[in-house]
Amino acid sequence: MRGDRVEIVVDSGAGGTLRYEIEASKAGRRVEVTTGRGIVEVTEVTRAGTPIRSGRFMSDRVVALVEHPAPEPPPRRGQRVSRNQGSLV
């Protein structure tokens, strides 16, 4: 979904870290995270699955990987907002 993003913090080896961010930039795109064989890959893909941009990182260097979902759009004018009417037990 447009606005989804993944933030990756990687150990630079020189006592610091580097921060990368990959975001679904257009409607219909999504961000996928895959891991395997010591590699973490973050890819922005289209609806059809065509990769647009990607980043590959060695998993032993990844300090943090944070997924940020897109914020929900505000309700349209005249649209009802549903609220949770549950009670605490």
N, C-alpha and C positions, 0 to 999 in steps of 0.2 A: 504494500500500500504506500502511496506517496507520503513521504515524511518519516517512514520507518528508517531508523539508522542504527548502525552498530559502531561502537567506539572501542578501539583496540589500543591498549597500552603495552609497549614492548620495551624490555630492558635493552639499552643501547650498548651495554658492556663497558662504558666509560664512567660508571657511577651515576648515570642518569637514565631517563626513560624518554621514549618517543611516543607521541600520541597520533593515531590515525583514525579517520572517520569515513565510513562509507554509508551513503544515504540513497534511498530510493528517490530519484530526482523527478520522476514524472508519474502521472497516474497510470496504474496498471503494473507498475514495476514493484519488485519486492527484493529483500535482502536475505540471502541464504548463508548459513554458516555450516561448514563441513569440517570434520577432523578425521585424520587418518595418517598412519605412518609418520608420526612426529610433525605433521604439518596442519596448521589451522588456515582454512581458506574462507574468506568472506567475499561474496559475489553479489553484485546487483544484476538481476535478471529480468527479462520481459515476461509477459504473460505466456509466450510460447516457449520460454526456457532459454532464450538466447542470452549469453552473458554479455553485459555491457562494460562493466569494470570490475576488477577483482584485486584482492590483496592476499598474498600468501606469507605466512609467518611461521617460524620454527616454534613448535609448541612449548619447548623448554625456555624460550625467551619471552613468551606472553605472560605479562604480569596480571592483566585484567582484560576481560572481554565483556562489555556491557551492551545489552540490546535495549534500545529506546523505541517503544512503539509510538506511532504517530498520535498526536492528541486528537480526541474526537471533535468533529466540527460542532459549533454551537447549533442548537435547534433552529429550524427555519421559523419565520414569523407565522404564528397561528398554529404551530405544531405543539402538541402536548408533550411535556417532559414527564416520563415515568419515574416515580420515586419508589424506593424499596420501603414497603409498609410493614416489614417484618418486625417482630418484637424480640427483645432479649429475654432469654429464659435462664 
